[in-house]
């Protein structure tokens, strides 16, 4: 059976589990970029991500190949785990799910809820690759079937159903000109690219990776699989140190210019923007594709039919203060300064009088309390437009206040903020 037929078969059986996720024309983004911007809402699947597709397809095929299997095993930072748990409950199977210790509690709780008594969750390792290794070894020891999160033909075919649906859901007579999607391990990207090529769909793909885990770009640059020594787990749904080998076989012809590496703080701004303007709750990985629109020239988008794959909406709202903080900093609406404040009566009042009507102090902390002449003070300031900081800093300099803006100083920022 051909790849296309296997994808269509998976999609047909998938409908017994959940309906096709909608493809929605988004007026806000369309006006912003002068294009027809459609959102493929994988965040509206039963587990709020596309990962249920690959898990479902891999399990249904494994059940036919290994009818006497005792248990299914997987490793996941959260979304693949939820898809696995949902499918184990659906098929009435026993599943053992390994998750990093750093996995957000919201994703752990959701996985438990989806799997119920059919799944056991084991937390292991600080990084996904440690978790993955332990899960694979556990499956071997216990004669279980390991369901990979991305580096597997059956998983790739399951994720390819996203592209299959997109082509059918576009308005009559229209085809996407540009498709933007997130890349972690590469399962979704490989499936969509392969399906598009085999069906002669001529759209352009744009791939978005978080800066702290750009394993696809590193591998493409070297022409061979590269394992990152360290990853930033903030974008937990796409923080993978090494792209899948099968996935890279399919993706190795990608032009590196079509990979957009997105800073984590900027992703936060997109998450806040979509929440405030559209009421759409996105996890960091789920916002990657939408955020990548910022890196495309408006001339390349104008009048085009653009599809963004909204890959996930499993967001733990306990993370919202951190996301808001990062978004304010990256948009220039919040800064941190270390102020050298004279130790004399009225000095603080003199400084406060320099603040504009839209400037607000969100943090004030003495770093050196025993100084006799001057004290070092950490001050967090929020405002409404970035230009206000230029005016404030100009007034501070004019009045003789010594200070240092540490907002972009990574070492100091991590130490004092």
NORRAZI-V347549 format. One record per residue. PSI is psi as a letter, one per 30 degrees, with the letter a starting at -180 (NA if undefined). Layout:
BEGIN
PSI  PSI
END
This chain:
BEGIN
k  l  e  e  e  e  e  e  e  e  e  e  f  f  f  f  e  l  l  k  k  l  j  k  k  j  e  e  e  e  e  e  g  h  l  j  j  k  k  j  i  f  f  g  l  f  g  g  l  f  f  f  e  e  e  e  e  e  e  e  e  e  e  e  e  i  f  g  k  e  l  k  k  l  k  k  f  e  e  e  e  e  e  e  e  e  e  e  e  e  f  h  l  k  k  j  j  k  k  k  f  g  k  k  e  e  e  e  e  e  e  e  e  e  f  b  f  f  l  k  k  k  k  k  l  f  l  e  e  e  e  e  e  e  e  e  e  e  e  e  e  g  h  l  j  k  j  l  f  e  i  k  e  e  e  e  e  e  f  f  f  e  e  e  e  e  e  f  f  k  k  k  f  k  k  k  e  k  k  k  l  l  k  d  f  g  e  e  e  e  e  e  e  e  e  e  e  f  g  h  k  g  l  k  k  k  k  k  k  k  e  g  h  i  e  e  e  e  e  e  e  f  g  l  k  k  k  k  e  k  l  k  g  e  i  f  f  g  i  k  f  k  k  k  e  e  e  e  e  e  f  f  g  k  k  f  f  g  k  k  j  k  k  e  e  e  e  e  e  e  e  e  e  e  e  e  f  f  g  k  j  k  l  e  e  f  f  e  e  e  e  f  e  f  g  k  k  e  f  f  f  k  g  l  j  k  k  k  j  j  f  k  g  i  k  j  f  f  f  e  e  e  e  e  e  e  e  e  e  f  g  g  f  k  l  k  k  j  k  j  k  k  i  l  k  f  e  e  e  e  e  e  f  f  k  l  f  g  k  k  j  f  k  j  k  k  f  j  f  g  k  e  e  k  k  k  k  k  k  k  k  k  a  f  k  e  f  e  e  e  e  e  e  e  e  e  e  e  g  g  k  k  l  k  j  g  e  g  j  e  e  e  e  f  e  f  NA
END
